[in-house]
Amino acid sequence: MHTPEGEAYRLDEADPGHRHLFHVPPADGGSHPESAYLAGNSLGLQPRATRAELLADLDAWQRLGVEGHLEAERAWLPYHELLTAPAARLVGARPAETVVMNSLTVNLHLMMVSFYRPAGARTRIVIEDAAFPSDSYAVRSQARFHGLDPDDTVVRLRPRPGEDALRTEDVTGYLAAEGDRVALVLLGGVNYLTGELLDIPAITAAGRAAGAVVGWDLAHAVGNVPLALHDWDVDFAAWCSYKYLNSGPGALAGVFVHERHLGDPDLPRFEGWWSTAAATRFEMTPVSRPPATVEAWQISNPPIFAMGPVRTSLELFDAVGMPALRARSLRLTGWLEQLLDEVTADRPLRVVTPRDPARRGCQLSVRIGAGSAAELTKRLRHEHGVIADAREPDVVRFAPVPLYSTYHDCWRAAAALAATVGQVSS
Ligand SMILES: Cc1ncc(COP(=O)(O)O)c(C=O)c1O
């Protein structure tokens, strides 16, 4: 690699980010004390603030027992409301449209209970062929739940031959041609494998114009790219909080339902005692009276200790702001791309993420020409202290996260790749 290490240090001095707010795992190999952590697309790092905040919530339980529901400093009954406004800001929603609850696939199912309403010839669900497997399983099981054959019902859109990512027109073209048979479009905003950012507003508009409902899995988009779900007229969206939102493994997830669906008495929905309006929750009447907000989709009382880390993380996003993060993300990922260009030029490696920064978030995915991705990431970690993540058989993902990753992390990743993967002799 030609780019000298000193150049990375110089860039870090000029554009330092917020690494000091996070715990960075120690390196398990190589010559640096800290890992070059580029796996935030899989699991984000722990904010330093999280532990104390979590302990404060545990203290309240210790001191107050059941009275903590009302008397804790952050009373448990309305605790989830503390997360609503910052989550709404992050996804470009109104507070009434957003709630933090459950986990991602569970929420996708709850959304589909309401919004996947196959009728007549309009039964299809459109996903990407490279959808995250959980989404694929979820939509197939929804088809079956409605008595439909998943093989006929689920349409998997593939990139054109020889291309790695879907073009917007591949999706909008399908919707223009076949849209009258489509009940639901459910795509990943940023694809987990390729890192491609789809044109959410254009595809949403095309899907809705075709008469379909349009939902988004934003697991890899939230906290990664700016979102404006309300203005984009998205019907619903769901996301997890353990990737770019740094809220810990299996963290509570988020849901968006557009205002136009709120309070609709005709929407089917699974309900529990948390679906009824807060003021009526303890009346314990046989019939619920759901509020005209997305809280009507809540079912159970929420896990307080799981909400603390999400609250702490959302505060960080509020403090730094998505515009500043996106700007740094473009700089960092552009730098990693430049380094990977040097490394991949004469090696059996190919970046499959779109080159246009407007069509991606921070993740760059590298397809390897030979060997196993998992073996390669093992070597990167144990020989160089670089943590990337493998999607077998042949994709290694590198995500410089603008909150805590550095230019030097990117340099180490590229240098490690260069040292690990042999050059092709010309
Ligand atoms: C795009 C996408 N969808 C769904 C999931 C599944 O998430 P969960 O296990 O939280 O339901 C993941 C997990 O990584 C994901 O990346």
PDBQT file of the ligand as one rigid body, heavy atoms in Angstrom, charges set to zero:
ROOT
HETATM    1  C1  LIG A 501     -31.390  -6.054   7.941  1.00  0.00    +0.000 C 
HETATM    2  C2  LIG A 501     -31.706  -6.883   9.148  1.00  0.00    +0.000 A 
HETATM    3  N1  LIG A 501     -32.975  -7.261   9.359  1.00  0.00    +0.000 NA
HETATM    4  C3  LIG A 501     -33.318  -8.014  10.423  1.00  0.00    +0.000 A 
HETATM    5  C4  LIG A 501     -32.363  -8.427  11.333  1.00  0.00    +0.000 A 
HETATM    6  C5  LIG A 501     -32.791  -9.309  12.471  1.00  0.00    +0.000 C 
HETATM    7  O1  LIG A 501     -32.837  -8.633  13.644  1.00  0.00    +0.000 OA
HETATM    8  P1  LIG A 501     -33.475  -9.191  15.010  1.00  0.00    +0.000 P 
HETATM    9  O2  LIG A 501     -32.734 -10.414  15.409  1.00  0.00    +0.000 OA
HETATM   10  O3  LIG A 501     -33.203  -8.065  15.955  1.00  0.00    +0.000 OA
HETATM   11  O4  LIG A 501     -34.900  -9.445  14.772  1.00  0.00    +0.000 OA
HETATM   12  C6  LIG A 501     -31.034  -8.037  11.155  1.00  0.00    +0.000 A 
HETATM   13  C7  LIG A 501     -29.985  -8.453  12.121  1.00  0.00    +0.000 C 
HETATM   14  O5  LIG A 501     -28.825  -8.197  12.005  1.00  0.00    +0.000 OA
HETATM   15  C8  LIG A 501     -30.697  -7.248  10.024  1.00  0.00    +0.000 A 
HETATM   16  O6  LIG A 501     -29.426  -6.891   9.780  1.00  0.00    +0.000 OA
ENDROOT
TORSDOF 0
